Amino acid sequence: MKAGVSILGIFVADTAYLARRMPVVGETITGSGFSVGPGGKGSNQAVAAARAGSPVTFISKIGRDTFGDMALRTYAEAGVTPKIVQMDDLPTGAAFIYVNDQNGENAIIVYPGAAGSIGIGDVEAARDTIEASRIFVTQLEQPAAAAQRALEIAHAAGVITVFNPAPAEPFPDAIYPLCDYIVPNETEAAALVGFTLATADDARRAGDALLQKGVRTALITLGERGVLLHNESQSVFVPAIASGPVIDTTGAGDAFVGGFSAALARGLSPVDAARFGCATAGISVTHRGTAPAMPTLAEIEALLEQGALA
C-alpha cells in the first residue's frame, strides 16, 4: 500500500541578511541581523511535511562538507528519511536571502551546488521510493528534466503528484498533464498564464488556463488573500489563517506545500488539506530566522481548532 510523501528537491544553506532595504548596485549598507541555517525549497517542504505528521523521504544530492552535515542533521531532527547522494567534487548549495526588517518581505538568490547536477539517472535510482509513496512533490530548483522524469514515474504508478513551479523558470509543457496539483504563488502563476492576478476573477481565469494546459487541479497561493483551489468540479477560495503578527515570510510557500502534501497523504480532502496547508504557513511566518519555523502536527491542529471555535 502506498504511504507517505516523497520529495525531489534541493538543500541549500540559507545565509540571511536583515536590513531596512536592499542596497543598490555599488552601495554598501549596514544590516540589522544575520543567520545561517537549512533551506532549499524541496528540503523545506520535506521538513514541513514530516513535522506535520507524514512519513517523508527526501531525494537529493549534497556535498561532503559542513553544509552537507547541516542537511543530514536537519533531517535527523525532523524525522525525514534522506535518500541522498553525497558528492566529493561539488559543494552543497547555498542561498543569499535578504529580509526586510520592517515588514518581513524577502528576496533570494540560490546556488544549487551538488543538487544542480541531479539528473534522470538519479531519479531512476529513486524509482522505488517514488512509486511506494502516496504523494510525490517536486519543484524547479533542480533541473527541469529531472523533475519531469520523476513526475512521469509517479504519474505512471498512480502516485498523487504535486508540482510547485518555483522558482519561475521555463519548463516543458509536457509537465502540465503530469500534475494532479500545480501549486504556484500569484507571481509564478502570472508568469505561467501571461497576466497578473489582481482580483479573484483573475485567479479563477488563471486556474482555467492551467487546466487547459492539462493540470487536474490548480492550487494558487495568494499571500494574505489565501489560496484558490480550482478544478473542473469546484473553485474554492480558502482563506489565509493567521497565527500572530507576520515577522518573516521566508519559507511560507514551502510550509504550505509541505503541510498540504502531508494532509493529502493522511487522507484529508483537497479543500481540508489546503486549509491545513494555510495553517502550516500561518504559523511559519510568525518566527524570524534563516530556517523556516515549520510547525508540528499538534500546533497546526490547535490553530485549526481555534479557527473552528471562533
MOURPE-V38258 format. One record per helix or strand. SS is the DSSP state (alpha for helix, beta for strand). FROM is the first residue (numbers start at 0). LEN is the number of residues. Records with the same first field share a line. If there is no record, write none. Layout:
SS->FROM-LEN, FROM-LEN
//
This chain:
beta->4-4, 11-8, 32-7, 55-8, 79-8, 91-9, 105-8, 134-4, 159-4, 180-2, 184-1, 216-5, 226-5, 234-4
alpha->40-11, 65-13, 113-4, 119-6, 126-6, 143-13, 172-6, 185-8, 199-13, 222-3, 251-14, 269-15, 296-13
//
